[in-house]
Amino acid sequence: MENTIINVPIQAISVCSTIGDMTPLRFRYEDDRHQLQTVCISRVIAVKPTVLAGINCLEYTCAADCGGIEKLCILKYNVLNHTWILVRMLS
């Protein structure tokens, strides 16, 4: 698998359950041509708590549809400032 994108801030749409679990549904990012790309998440494979530079985060491993091709995406949600990062997209 080849890493195609690494550590890009993203805009994300997610839902929260009644018990507080968060599930990302889709996100968009600016590509190297400065165009917005939208990615729909088909399923969340795993969620694990992590610490990034001393800040609590949630790391999501997701399968996503990118132009008809399923890719594996790793997203991080920063619990302190409520931001999302696309850590890696594997093709």
PDB file of N, CA, C and O in Angstrom, chain B, residues numbered from 101:
ATOM      1  N   MET B 101       0.838  -1.178   0.000  1.00  0.00           N
ATOM      2  CA  MET B 101       0.000   0.000   0.000  1.00  0.00           C
ATOM      3  C   MET B 101       0.882   1.239   0.000  1.00  0.00           C
ATOM      4  O   MET B 101       1.926   1.281   0.651  1.00  0.00           O
ATOM      5  N   GLU B 102       0.448   2.228  -0.729  1.00  0.00           N
ATOM      6  CA  GLU B 102       1.216   3.458  -0.858  1.00  0.00           C
ATOM      7  C   GLU B 102       0.511   4.578  -0.109  1.00  0.00           C
ATOM      8  O   GLU B 102      -0.705   4.732  -0.227  1.00  0.00           O
ATOM      9  N   ASN B 103       1.263   5.367   0.665  1.00  0.00           N
ATOM     10  CA  ASN B 103       0.694   6.518   1.350  1.00  0.00           C
ATOM     11  C   ASN B 103       0.508   7.633   0.338  1.00  0.00           C
ATOM     12  O   ASN B 103       1.470   8.062  -0.299  1.00  0.00           O
ATOM     13  N   THR B 104      -0.732   8.112   0.182  1.00  0.00           N
ATOM     14  CA  THR B 104      -0.986   9.154  -0.787  1.00  0.00           C
ATOM     15  C   THR B 104      -1.158  10.522  -0.143  1.00  0.00           C
ATOM     16  O   THR B 104      -0.867  11.534  -0.781  1.00  0.00           O
ATOM     17  N   ILE B 105      -1.618  10.582   1.093  1.00  0.00           N
ATOM     18  CA  ILE B 105      -1.847  11.842   1.786  1.00  0.00           C
ATOM     19  C   ILE B 105      -1.391  11.664   3.224  1.00  0.00           C
ATOM     20  O   ILE B 105      -1.641  10.629   3.842  1.00  0.00           O
ATOM     21  N   ILE B 106      -0.719  12.680   3.752  1.00  0.00           N
ATOM     22  CA  ILE B 106      -0.222  12.576   5.125  1.00  0.00           C
ATOM     23  C   ILE B 106      -0.463  13.879   5.882  1.00  0.00           C
ATOM     24  O   ILE B 106      -0.075  14.950   5.415  1.00  0.00           O
ATOM     25  N   ASN B 107      -1.103  13.791   7.053  1.00  0.00           N
ATOM     26  CA  ASN B 107      -1.302  14.888   8.003  1.00  0.00           C
ATOM     27  C   ASN B 107      -1.883  16.162   7.390  1.00  0.00           C
ATOM     28  O   ASN B 107      -1.227  17.203   7.357  1.00  0.00           O
ATOM     29  N   VAL B 108      -3.116  16.066   6.909  1.00  0.00           N
ATOM     30  CA  VAL B 108      -3.817  17.192   6.303  1.00  0.00           C
ATOM     31  C   VAL B 108      -5.008  17.558   7.185  1.00  0.00           C
ATOM     32  O   VAL B 108      -5.799  16.682   7.532  1.00  0.00           O
ATOM     33  N   PRO B 109      -5.156  18.839   7.558  1.00  0.00           N
ATOM     34  CA  PRO B 109      -6.365  19.232   8.291  1.00  0.00           C
ATOM     35  C   PRO B 109      -7.590  19.036   7.398  1.00  0.00           C
ATOM     36  O   PRO B 109      -7.542  19.297   6.196  1.00  0.00           O
ATOM     37  N   ILE B 110      -8.680  18.577   7.997  1.00  0.00           N
ATOM     38  CA  ILE B 110      -9.882  18.302   7.215  1.00  0.00           C
ATOM     39  C   ILE B 110     -11.111  18.903   7.880  1.00  0.00           C
ATOM     40  O   ILE B 110     -11.109  19.213   9.071  1.00  0.00           O
ATOM     41  N   GLN B 111     -12.160  19.061   7.077  1.00  0.00           N
ATOM     42  CA  GLN B 111     -13.492  19.367   7.577  1.00  0.00           C
ATOM     43  C   GLN B 111     -14.220  18.034   7.611  1.00  0.00           C
ATOM     44  O   GLN B 111     -14.158  17.265   6.651  1.00  0.00           O
ATOM     45  N   ALA B 112     -14.910  17.756   8.710  1.00  0.00           N
ATOM     46  CA  ALA B 112     -15.562  16.453   8.845  1.00  0.00           C
ATOM     47  C   ALA B 112     -17.002  16.615   9.298  1.00  0.00           C
ATOM     48  O   ALA B 112     -17.344  17.535  10.040  1.00  0.00           O
ATOM     49  N   ILE B 113     -17.835  15.694   8.832  1.00  0.00           N
ATOM     50  CA  ILE B 113     -19.200  15.579   9.315  1.00  0.00           C
ATOM     51  C   ILE B 113     -19.273  14.254  10.057  1.00  0.00           C
ATOM     52  O   ILE B 113     -18.906  13.204   9.531  1.00  0.00           O
ATOM     53  N   SER B 114     -19.759  14.328  11.300  1.00  0.00           N
ATOM     54  CA  SER B 114     -19.846  13.120  12.120  1.00  0.00           C
ATOM     55  C   SER B 114     -21.165  13.136  12.878  1.00  0.00           C
ATOM     56  O   SER B 114     -21.843  14.160  12.956  1.00  0.00           O
ATOM     57  N   VAL B 115     -21.510  11.995  13.428  1.00  0.00           N
ATOM     58  CA  VAL B 115     -22.705  11.884  14.275  1.00  0.00           C
ATOM     59  C   VAL B 115     -22.278  11.372  15.641  1.00  0.00           C
ATOM     60  O   VAL B 115     -21.288  10.654  15.777  1.00  0.00           O
ATOM     61  N   CYS B 116     -23.050  11.760  16.649  1.00  0.00           N
ATOM     62  CA  CYS B 116     -22.807  11.288  18.010  1.00  0.00           C
ATOM     63  C   CYS B 116     -24.007  10.453  18.453  1.00  0.00           C
ATOM     64  O   CYS B 116     -25.161  10.812  18.217  1.00  0.00           O
ATOM     65  N   SER B 117     -23.705   9.347  19.090  1.00  0.00           N
ATOM     66  CA  SER B 117     -24.783   8.497  19.603  1.00  0.00           C
ATOM     67  C   SER B 117     -25.303   9.075  20.915  1.00  0.00           C
ATOM     68  O   SER B 117     -24.767  10.058  21.426  1.00  0.00           O
ATOM     69  N   THR B 118     -26.340   8.463  21.449  1.00  0.00           N
ATOM     70  CA  THR B 118     -26.916   8.929  22.712  1.00  0.00           C
ATOM     71  C   THR B 118     -25.974   8.712  23.892  1.00  0.00           C
ATOM     72  O   THR B 118     -26.143   9.322  24.948  1.00  0.00           O
ATOM     73  N   ILE B 119     -24.977   7.838  23.710  1.00  0.00           N
ATOM     74  CA  ILE B 119     -24.003   7.614  24.794  1.00  0.00           C
ATOM     75  C   ILE B 119     -22.678   8.337  24.543  1.00  0.00           C
ATOM     76  O   ILE B 119     -21.722   8.165  25.300  1.00  0.00           O
ATOM     77  N   GLY B 120     -22.623   9.151  23.471  1.00  0.00           N
ATOM     78  CA  GLY B 120     -21.447   9.977  23.231  1.00  0.00           C
ATOM     79  C   GLY B 120     -20.439   9.424  22.252  1.00  0.00           C
ATOM     80  O   GLY B 120     -19.418  10.067  22.009  1.00  0.00           O
ATOM     81  N   ASP B 121     -20.679   8.262  21.682  1.00  0.00           N
ATOM     82  CA  ASP B 121     -19.755   7.726  20.672  1.00  0.00           C
ATOM     83  C   ASP B 121     -19.880   8.539  19.393  1.00  0.00           C
ATOM     84  O   ASP B 121     -20.989   8.825  18.940  1.00  0.00           O
ATOM     85  N   MET B 122     -18.745   8.912  18.812  1.00  0.00           N
ATOM     86  CA  MET B 122     -18.731   9.703  17.594  1.00  0.00           C
ATOM     87  C   MET B 122     -18.340   8.822  16.409  1.00  0.00           C
ATOM     88  O   MET B 122     -17.436   7.992  16.506  1.00  0.00           O
ATOM     89  N   THR B 123     -19.043   9.021  15.283  1.00  0.00           N
ATOM     90  CA  THR B 123     -18.760   8.273  14.059  1.00  0.00           C
ATOM     91  C   THR B 123     -18.624   9.252  12.902  1.00  0.00           C
ATOM     92  O   THR B 123     -19.581   9.962  12.592  1.00  0.00           O
ATOM     93  N   PRO B 124     -17.457   9.310  12.252  1.00  0.00           N
ATOM     94  CA  PRO B 124     -17.326  10.184  11.085  1.00  0.00           C
ATOM     95  C   PRO B 124     -18.092   9.611   9.894  1.00  0.00           C
ATOM     96  O   PRO B 124     -18.073   8.403   9.658  1.00  0.00           O
ATOM     97  N   LEU B 125     -18.766  10.488   9.146  1.00  0.00           N
ATOM     98  CA  LEU B 125     -19.540  10.070   7.983  1.00  0.00           C
ATOM     99  C   LEU B 125     -18.858  10.437   6.667  1.00  0.00           C
ATOM    100  O   LEU B 125     -18.816   9.642   5.729  1.00  0.00           O
ATOM    101  N   ARG B 126     -18.331  11.645   6.621  1.00  0.00           N
ATOM    102  CA  ARG B 126     -17.593  12.086   5.433  1.00  0.00           C
ATOM    103  C   ARG B 126     -16.691  13.243   5.821  1.00  0.00           C
ATOM    104  O   ARG B 126     -16.866  13.874   6.864  1.00  0.00           O
ATOM    105  N   PHE B 127     -15.723  13.505   4.956  1.00  0.00           N
ATOM    106  CA  PHE B 127     -14.817  14.623   5.197  1.00  0.00           C
ATOM    107  C   PHE B 127     -14.375  15.202   3.871  1.00  0.00           C
ATOM    108  O   PHE B 127     -14.532  14.587   2.816  1.00  0.00           O
ATOM    109  N   ARG B 128     -13.813  16.409   3.948  1.00  0.00           N
ATOM    110  CA  ARG B 128     -13.236  16.995   2.745  1.00  0.00           C
ATOM    111  C   ARG B 128     -11.925  17.661   3.101  1.00  0.00           C
ATOM    112  O   ARG B 128     -11.708  18.115   4.224  1.00  0.00           O
ATOM    113  N   TYR B 129     -11.060  17.702   2.105  1.00  0.00           N
ATOM    114  CA  TYR B 129      -9.727  18.261   2.284  1.00  0.00           C
ATOM    115  C   TYR B 129      -9.325  18.977   1.005  1.00  0.00           C
ATOM    116  O   TYR B 129      -9.913  18.762  -0.055  1.00  0.00           O
ATOM    117  N   GLU B 130      -8.322  19.823   1.118  1.00  0.00           N
ATOM    118  CA  GLU B 130      -7.787  20.536  -0.038  1.00  0.00           C
ATOM    119  C   GLU B 130      -6.614  19.744  -0.584  1.00  0.00           C
ATOM    120  O   GLU B 130      -5.649  19.476   0.132  1.00  0.00           O
ATOM    121  N   ASP B 131      -6.697  19.371  -1.855  1.00  0.00           N
ATOM    122  CA  ASP B 131      -5.622  18.572  -2.457  1.00  0.00           C
ATOM    123  C   ASP B 131      -4.463  19.466  -2.892  1.00  0.00           C
ATOM    124  O   ASP B 131      -4.493  20.678  -2.680  1.00  0.00           O
ATOM    125  N   ASP B 132      -3.444  18.861  -3.500  1.00  0.00           N
ATOM    126  CA  ASP B 132      -2.250  19.619  -3.900  1.00  0.00           C
ATOM    127  C   ASP B 132      -2.524  20.602  -5.033  1.00  0.00           C
ATOM    128  O   ASP B 132      -1.688  21.462  -5.311  1.00  0.00           O
ATOM    129  N   ARG B 133      -3.686  20.495  -5.696  1.00  0.00           N
ATOM    130  CA  ARG B 133      -4.079  21.456  -6.736  1.00  0.00           C
ATOM    131  C   ARG B 133      -5.009  22.521  -6.166  1.00  0.00           C
ATOM    132  O   ARG B 133      -5.584  23.316  -6.908  1.00  0.00           O
ATOM    133  N   HIS B 134      -5.153  22.531  -4.824  1.00  0.00           N
ATOM    134  CA  HIS B 134      -5.985  23.483  -4.084  1.00  0.00           C
ATOM    135  C   HIS B 134      -7.467  23.363  -4.437  1.00  0.00           C
ATOM    136  O   HIS B 134      -8.189  24.359  -4.467  1.00  0.00           O
ATOM    137  N   GLN B 135      -7.908  22.140  -4.702  1.00  0.00           N
ATOM    138  CA  GLN B 135      -9.315  21.856  -4.939  1.00  0.00           C
ATOM    139  C   GLN B 135      -9.837  21.020  -3.779  1.00  0.00           C
ATOM    140  O   GLN B 135      -9.123  20.177  -3.237  1.00  0.00           O
ATOM    141  N   LEU B 136     -11.094  21.262  -3.404  1.00  0.00           N
ATOM    142  CA  LEU B 136     -11.697  20.490  -2.320  1.00  0.00           C
ATOM    143  C   LEU B 136     -12.109  19.117  -2.823  1.00  0.00           C
ATOM    144  O   LEU B 136     -12.771  18.993  -3.854  1.00  0.00           O
ATOM    145  N   GLN B 137     -11.716  18.098  -2.092  1.00  0.00           N
ATOM    146  CA  GLN B 137     -12.066  16.717  -2.396  1.00  0.00           C
ATOM    147  C   GLN B 137     -12.949  16.202  -1.257  1.00  0.00           C
ATOM    148  O   GLN B 137     -12.591  16.335  -0.086  1.00  0.00           O
ATOM    149  N   THR B 138     -14.088  15.623  -1.592  1.00  0.00           N
ATOM    150  CA  THR B 138     -15.001  15.065  -0.594  1.00  0.00           C
ATOM    151  C   THR B 138     -14.882  13.544  -0.587  1.00  0.00           C
ATOM    152  O   THR B 138     -14.876  12.904  -1.639  1.00  0.00           O
ATOM    153  N   VAL B 139     -14.787  12.984   0.600  1.00  0.00           N
ATOM    154  CA  VAL B 139     -14.627  11.540   0.768  1.00  0.00           C
ATOM    155  C   VAL B 139     -15.743  11.034   1.677  1.00  0.00           C
ATOM    156  O   VAL B 139     -15.915  11.532   2.790  1.00  0.00           O
ATOM    157  N   CYS B 140     -16.498  10.049   1.205  1.00  0.00           N
ATOM    158  CA  CYS B 140     -17.568   9.431   1.999  1.00  0.00           C
ATOM    159  C   CYS B 140     -17.030   8.174   2.680  1.00  0.00           C
ATOM    160  O   CYS B 140     -16.443   7.306   2.034  1.00  0.00           O
ATOM    161  N   ILE B 141     -17.236   8.093   3.977  1.00  0.00           N
ATOM    162  CA  ILE B 141     -16.761   6.942   4.751  1.00  0.00           C
ATOM    163  C   ILE B 141     -17.820   5.847   4.692  1.00  0.00           C
ATOM    164  O   ILE B 141     -18.973   6.069   5.062  1.00  0.00           O
ATOM    165  N   SER B 142     -17.427   4.673   4.228  1.00  0.00           N
ATOM    166  CA  SER B 142     -18.375   3.566   4.123  1.00  0.00           C
ATOM    167  C   SER B 142     -18.495   2.788   5.429  1.00  0.00           C
ATOM    168  O   SER B 142     -19.570   2.281   5.751  1.00  0.00           O
ATOM    169  N   ARG B 143     -17.393   2.690   6.188  1.00  0.00           N
ATOM    170  CA  ARG B 143     -17.473   2.023   7.495  1.00  0.00           C
ATOM    171  C   ARG B 143     -16.253   2.390   8.345  1.00  0.00           C
ATOM    172  O   ARG B 143     -15.169   2.674   7.836  1.00  0.00           O
ATOM    173  N   VAL B 144     -16.478   2.371   9.643  1.00  0.00           N
ATOM    174  CA  VAL B 144     -15.393   2.572  10.603  1.00  0.00           C
ATOM    175  C   VAL B 144     -14.915   1.196  11.014  1.00  0.00           C
ATOM    176  O   VAL B 144     -15.694   0.377  11.502  1.00  0.00           O
ATOM    177  N   ILE B 145     -13.635   0.946  10.818  1.00  0.00           N
ATOM    178  CA  ILE B 145     -13.063  -0.365  11.112  1.00  0.00           C
ATOM    179  C   ILE B 145     -12.623  -0.458  12.569  1.00  0.00           C
ATOM    180  O   ILE B 145     -12.836  -1.476  13.227  1.00  0.00           O
ATOM    181  N   ALA B 146     -12.002   0.622  13.071  1.00  0.00           N
ATOM    182  CA  ALA B 146     -11.503   0.615  14.450  1.00  0.00           C
ATOM    183  C   ALA B 146     -11.425   2.037  14.987  1.00  0.00           C
ATOM    184  O   ALA B 146     -11.238   2.993  14.234  1.00  0.00           O
ATOM    185  N   VAL B 147     -11.573   2.157  16.298  1.00  0.00           N
ATOM    186  CA  VAL B 147     -11.393   3.431  17.002  1.00  0.00           C
ATOM    187  C   VAL B 147     -10.524   3.153  18.211  1.00  0.00           C
ATOM    188  O   VAL B 147     -10.767   2.202  18.954  1.00  0.00           O
ATOM    189  N   LYS B 148      -9.498   3.992  18.409  1.00  0.00           N
ATOM    190  CA  LYS B 148      -8.672   3.814  19.606  1.00  0.00           C
ATOM    191  C   LYS B 148      -8.227   5.167  20.129  1.00  0.00           C
ATOM    192  O   LYS B 148      -7.915   6.066  19.348  1.00  0.00           O
ATOM    193  N   PRO B 149      -8.195   5.319  21.452  1.00  0.00           N
ATOM    194  CA  PRO B 149      -7.695   6.561  22.033  1.00  0.00           C
ATOM    195  C   PRO B 149      -6.174   6.625  21.886  1.00  0.00           C
ATOM    196  O   PRO B 149      -5.485   5.623  22.073  1.00  0.00           O
ATOM    197  N   THR B 150      -5.661   7.802  21.552  1.00  0.00           N
ATOM    198  CA  THR B 150      -4.225   8.011  21.435  1.00  0.00           C
ATOM    199  C   THR B 150      -3.865   9.342  22.068  1.00  0.00           C
ATOM    200  O   THR B 150      -4.741  10.134  22.416  1.00  0.00           O
ATOM    201  N   VAL B 151      -2.574   9.582  22.214  1.00  0.00           N
ATOM    202  CA  VAL B 151      -2.078  10.858  22.714  1.00  0.00           C
ATOM    203  C   VAL B 151      -1.120  11.417  21.670  1.00  0.00           C
ATOM    204  O   VAL B 151      -0.161  10.751  21.282  1.00  0.00           O
ATOM    205  N   LEU B 152      -1.379  12.639  21.215  1.00  0.00           N
ATOM    206  CA  LEU B 152      -0.551  13.306  20.209  1.00  0.00           C
ATOM    207  C   LEU B 152      -0.005  14.577  20.831  1.00  0.00           C
ATOM    208  O   LEU B 152      -0.758  15.516  21.088  1.00  0.00           O
ATOM    209  N   ALA B 153       1.296  14.617  21.074  1.00  0.00           N
ATOM    210  CA  ALA B 153       1.955  15.770  21.706  1.00  0.00           C
ATOM    211  C   ALA B 153       1.294  16.131  23.034  1.00  0.00           C
ATOM    212  O   ALA B 153       1.122  17.309  23.348  1.00  0.00           O
ATOM    213  N   GLY B 154       0.931  15.127  23.801  1.00  0.00           N
ATOM    214  CA  GLY B 154       0.327  15.341  25.112  1.00  0.00           C
ATOM    215  C   GLY B 154      -1.161  15.651  25.081  1.00  0.00           C
ATOM    216  O   GLY B 154      -1.747  15.936  26.125  1.00  0.00           O
ATOM    217  N   ILE B 155      -1.792  15.603  23.903  1.00  0.00           N
ATOM    218  CA  ILE B 155      -3.214  15.921  23.764  1.00  0.00           C
ATOM    219  C   ILE B 155      -3.978  14.647  23.437  1.00  0.00           C
ATOM    220  O   ILE B 155      -3.586  13.886  22.552  1.00  0.00           O
ATOM    221  N   ASN B 156      -5.071  14.420  24.157  1.00  0.00           N
ATOM    222  CA  ASN B 156      -5.896  13.237  23.912  1.00  0.00           C
ATOM    223  C   ASN B 156      -6.568  13.323  22.553  1.00  0.00           C
ATOM    224  O   ASN B 156      -7.129  14.355  22.184  1.00  0.00           O
ATOM    225  N   CYS B 157      -6.505  12.234  21.821  1.00  0.00           N
ATOM    226  CA  CYS B 157      -7.108  12.144  20.492  1.00  0.00           C
ATOM    227  C   CYS B 157      -7.822  10.805  20.365  1.00  0.00           C
ATOM    228  O   CYS B 157      -7.585   9.876  21.137  1.00  0.00           O
ATOM    229  N   LEU B 158      -8.684  10.733  19.389  1.00  0.00           N
ATOM    230  CA  LEU B 158      -9.290   9.469  18.991  1.00  0.00           C
ATOM    231  C   LEU B 158      -8.825   9.190  17.570  1.00  0.00           C
ATOM    232  O   LEU B 158      -8.946  10.044  16.692  1.00  0.00           O
ATOM    233  N   GLU B 159      -8.296   7.997  17.346  1.00  0.00           N
ATOM    234  CA  GLU B 159      -7.821   7.614  16.021  1.00  0.00           C
ATOM    235  C   GLU B 159      -8.825   6.656  15.389  1.00  0.00           C
ATOM    236  O   GLU B 159      -9.141   5.609  15.953  1.00  0.00           O
ATOM    237  N   TYR B 160      -9.320   7.030  14.212  1.00  0.00           N
ATOM    238  CA  TYR B 160     -10.308   6.241  13.480  1.00  0.00           C
ATOM    239  C   TYR B 160      -9.647   5.623  12.257  1.00  0.00           C
ATOM    240  O   TYR B 160      -9.023   6.323  11.461  1.00  0.00           O
ATOM    241  N   THR B 161      -9.784   4.325  12.112  1.00  0.00           N
ATOM    242  CA  THR B 161      -9.388   3.637  10.889  1.00  0.00           C
ATOM    243  C   THR B 161     -10.681   3.363  10.133  1.00  0.00           C
ATOM    244  O   THR B 161     -11.580   2.688  10.635  1.00  0.00           O
ATOM    245  N   CYS B 162     -10.759   3.904   8.904  1.00  0.00           N
ATOM    246  CA  CYS B 162     -12.009   3.857   8.146  1.00  0.00           C
ATOM    247  C   CYS B 162     -11.774   3.352   6.731  1.00  0.00           C
ATOM    248  O   CYS B 162     -10.690   3.503   6.167  1.00  0.00           O
ATOM    249  N   ALA B 163     -12.814   2.749   6.173  1.00  0.00           N
ATOM    250  CA  ALA B 163     -12.841   2.435   4.749  1.00  0.00           C
ATOM    251  C   ALA B 163     -13.654   3.541   4.099  1.00  0.00           C
ATOM    252  O   ALA B 163     -14.719   3.911   4.594  1.00  0.00           O
ATOM    253  N   ALA B 164     -13.146   4.074   2.978  1.00  0.00           N
ATOM    254  CA  ALA B 164     -13.801   5.200   2.323  1.00  0.00           C
ATOM    255  C   ALA B 164     -13.880   4.989   0.825  1.00  0.00           C
ATOM    256  O   ALA B 164     -13.034   4.328   0.223  1.00  0.00           O
ATOM    257  N   ASP B 165     -14.916   5.565   0.240  1.00  0.00           N
ATOM    258  CA  ASP B 165     -15.108   5.493  -1.205  1.00  0.00           C
ATOM    259  C   ASP B 165     -14.488   6.732  -1.836  1.00  0.00           C
ATOM    260  O   ASP B 165     -14.927   7.853  -1.580  1.00  0.00           O
ATOM    261  N   CYS B 166     -13.475   6.528  -2.654  1.00  0.00           N
ATOM    262  CA  CYS B 166     -12.787   7.616  -3.343  1.00  0.00           C
ATOM    263  C   CYS B 166     -12.890   7.379  -4.842  1.00  0.00           C
ATOM    264  O   CYS B 166     -12.056   6.691  -5.431  1.00  0.00           O
ATOM    265  N   GLY B 167     -13.915   7.952  -5.452  1.00  0.00           N
ATOM    266  CA  GLY B 167     -14.094   7.785  -6.888  1.00  0.00           C
ATOM    267  C   GLY B 167     -14.336   6.350  -7.304  1.00  0.00           C
ATOM    268  O   GLY B 167     -13.836   5.915  -8.341  1.00  0.00           O
ATOM    269  N   GLY B 168     -15.093   5.609  -6.515  1.00  0.00           N
ATOM    270  CA  GLY B 168     -15.390   4.217  -6.838  1.00  0.00           C
ATOM    271  C   GLY B 168     -14.351   3.220  -6.367  1.00  0.00           C
ATOM    272  O   GLY B 168     -14.518   2.016  -6.558  1.00  0.00           O
ATOM    273  N   ILE B 169     -13.280   3.702  -5.752  1.00  0.00           N
ATOM    274  CA  ILE B 169     -12.222   2.833  -5.234  1.00  0.00           C
ATOM    275  C   ILE B 169     -12.235   2.921  -3.711  1.00  0.00           C
ATOM    276  O   ILE B 169     -12.232   4.015  -3.147  1.00  0.00           O
ATOM    277  N   GLU B 170     -12.251   1.761  -3.046  1.00  0.00           N
ATOM    278  CA  GLU B 170     -12.218   1.766  -1.590  1.00  0.00           C
ATOM    279  C   GLU B 170     -10.782   1.956  -1.109  1.00  0.00           C
ATOM    280  O   GLU B 170      -9.871   1.233  -1.513  1.00  0.00           O
ATOM    281  N   LYS B 171     -10.602   2.957  -0.228  1.00  0.00           N
ATOM    282  CA  LYS B 171      -9.285   3.227   0.348  1.00  0.00           C
ATOM    283  C   LYS B 171      -9.393   3.195   1.861  1.00  0.00           C
ATOM    284  O   LYS B 171     -10.463   3.407   2.431  1.00  0.00           O
ATOM    285  N   LEU B 172      -8.277   2.928   2.490  1.00  0.00           N
ATOM    286  CA  LEU B 172      -8.183   2.919   3.937  1.00  0.00           C
ATOM    287  C   LEU B 172      -7.711   4.296   4.388  1.00  0.00           C
ATOM    288  O   LEU B 172      -6.712   4.808   3.882  1.00  0.00           O
ATOM    289  N   CYS B 173      -8.427   4.896   5.341  1.00  0.00           N
ATOM    290  CA  CYS B 173      -8.086   6.230   5.850  1.00  0.00           C
ATOM    291  C   CYS B 173      -7.869   6.160   7.350  1.00  0.00           C
ATOM    292  O   CYS B 173      -8.585   5.455   8.062  1.00  0.00           O
ATOM    293  N   ILE B 174      -6.890   6.887   7.817  1.00  0.00           N
ATOM    294  CA  ILE B 174      -6.659   7.034   9.251  1.00  0.00           C
ATOM    295  C   ILE B 174      -6.934   8.493   9.582  1.00  0.00           C
ATOM    296  O   ILE B 174      -6.268   9.391   9.067  1.00  0.00           O
ATOM    297  N   LEU B 175      -7.923   8.727  10.448  1.00  0.00           N
ATOM    298  CA  LEU B 175      -8.303  10.075  10.870  1.00  0.00           C
ATOM    299  C   LEU B 175      -8.023  10.222  12.351  1.00  0.00           C
ATOM    300  O   LEU B 175      -8.137   9.259  13.109  1.00  0.00           O
ATOM    301  N   LYS B 176      -7.651  11.439  12.768  1.00  0.00           N
ATOM    302  CA  LYS B 176      -7.496  11.715  14.198  1.00  0.00           C
ATOM    303  C   LYS B 176      -8.388  12.881  14.565  1.00  0.00           C
ATOM    304  O   LYS B 176      -8.425  13.906  13.884  1.00  0.00           O
ATOM    305  N   TYR B 177      -9.107  12.694  15.663  1.00  0.00           N
ATOM    306  CA  TYR B 177      -9.960  13.741  16.223  1.00  0.00           C
ATOM    307  C   TYR B 177      -9.293  14.244  17.489  1.00  0.00           C
ATOM    308  O   TYR B 177      -9.063  13.469  18.417  1.00  0.00           O
ATOM    309  N   ASN B 178      -8.978  15.533  17.539  1.00  0.00           N
ATOM    310  CA  ASN B 178      -8.359  16.164  18.694  1.00  0.00           C
ATOM    311  C   ASN B 178      -9.473  16.521  19.675  1.00  0.00           C
ATOM    312  O   ASN B 178     -10.304  17.383  19.387  1.00  0.00           O
ATOM    313  N   VAL B 179      -9.492  15.871  20.815  1.00  0.00           N
ATOM    314  CA  VAL B 179     -10.549  16.046  21.802  1.00  0.00           C
ATOM    315  C   VAL B 179     -10.509  17.438  22.422  1.00  0.00           C
ATOM    316  O   VAL B 179     -11.560  17.980  22.767  1.00  0.00           O
ATOM    317  N   LEU B 180      -9.336  18.026  22.573  1.00  0.00           N
ATOM    318  CA  LEU B 180      -9.201  19.326  23.225  1.00  0.00           C
ATOM    319  C   LEU B 180      -9.754  20.465  22.380  1.00  0.00           C
ATOM    320  O   LEU B 180     -10.509  21.293  22.890  1.00  0.00           O
ATOM    321  N   ASN B 181      -9.396  20.526  21.098  1.00  0.00           N
ATOM    322  CA  ASN B 181      -9.849  21.659  20.281  1.00  0.00           C
ATOM    323  C   ASN B 181     -10.832  21.269  19.178  1.00  0.00           C
ATOM    324  O   ASN B 181     -11.156  22.089  18.319  1.00  0.00           O
ATOM    325  N   HIS B 182     -11.303  20.033  19.198  1.00  0.00           N
ATOM    326  CA  HIS B 182     -12.363  19.565  18.293  1.00  0.00           C
ATOM    327  C   HIS B 182     -11.997  19.723  16.817  1.00  0.00           C
ATOM    328  O   HIS B 182     -12.810  20.186  16.017  1.00  0.00           O
ATOM    329  N   THR B 183     -10.791  19.344  16.468  1.00  0.00           N
ATOM    330  CA  THR B 183     -10.361  19.400  15.068  1.00  0.00           C
ATOM    331  C   THR B 183     -10.051  17.994  14.567  1.00  0.00           C
ATOM    332  O   THR B 183      -9.771  17.081  15.343  1.00  0.00           O
ATOM    333  N   TRP B 184     -10.112  17.850  13.241  1.00  0.00           N
ATOM    334  CA  TRP B 184      -9.843  16.573  12.579  1.00  0.00           C
ATOM    335  C   TRP B 184      -8.616  16.690  11.693  1.00  0.00           C
ATOM    336  O   TRP B 184      -8.357  17.738  11.102  1.00  0.00           O
ATOM    337  N   ILE B 185      -7.860  15.594  11.610  1.00  0.00           N
ATOM    338  CA  ILE B 185      -6.697  15.505  10.713  1.00  0.00           C
ATOM    339  C   ILE B 185      -6.779  14.192   9.947  1.00  0.00           C
ATOM    340  O   ILE B 185      -7.050  13.137  10.520  1.00  0.00           O
ATOM    341  N   LEU B 186      -6.543  14.276   8.654  1.00  0.00           N
ATOM    342  CA  LEU B 186      -6.378  13.069   7.850  1.00  0.00           C
ATOM    343  C   LEU B 186      -4.917  12.680   7.997  1.00  0.00           C
ATOM    344  O   LEU B 186      -4.041  13.293   7.388  1.00  0.00           O
ATOM    345  N   VAL B 187      -4.659  11.674   8.796  1.00  0.00           N
ATOM    346  CA  VAL B 187      -3.294  11.251   9.084  1.00  0.00           C
ATOM    347  C   VAL B 187      -2.683  10.573   7.858  1.00  0.00           C
ATOM    348  O   VAL B 187      -1.548  10.851   7.471  1.00  0.00           O
ATOM    349  N   ARG B 188      -3.479   9.667   7.255  1.00  0.00           N
ATOM    350  CA  ARG B 188      -2.943   8.898   6.136  1.00  0.00           C
ATOM    351  C   ARG B 188      -4.092   8.324   5.319  1.00  0.00           C
ATOM    352  O   ARG B 188      -5.105   7.895   5.872  1.00  0.00           O
ATOM    353  N   MET B 189      -3.932   8.319   4.018  1.00  0.00           N
ATOM    354  CA  MET B 189      -4.887   7.635   3.137  1.00  0.00           C
ATOM    355  C   MET B 189      -4.080   6.640   2.335  1.00  0.00           C
ATOM    356  O   MET B 189      -3.149   7.009   1.619  1.00  0.00           O
ATOM    357  N   LEU B 190      -4.440   5.382   2.459  1.00  0.00           N
ATOM    358  CA  LEU B 190      -3.706   4.313   1.797  1.00  0.00           C
ATOM    359  C   LEU B 190      -4.468   3.840   0.572  1.00  0.00           C
ATOM    360  O   LEU B 190      -5.680   3.625   0.615  1.00  0.00           O
ATOM    361  N   SER B 191      -3.728   3.682  -0.528  1.00  0.00           N
ATOM    362  CA  SER B 191      -4.390   3.215  -1.750  1.00  0.00           C
ATOM    363  C   SER B 191      -4.029   1.779  -2.049  1.00  0.00           C
ATOM    364  O   SER B 191      -4.495   1.219  -3.041  1.00  0.00           O
TER     365      SER B 191
END
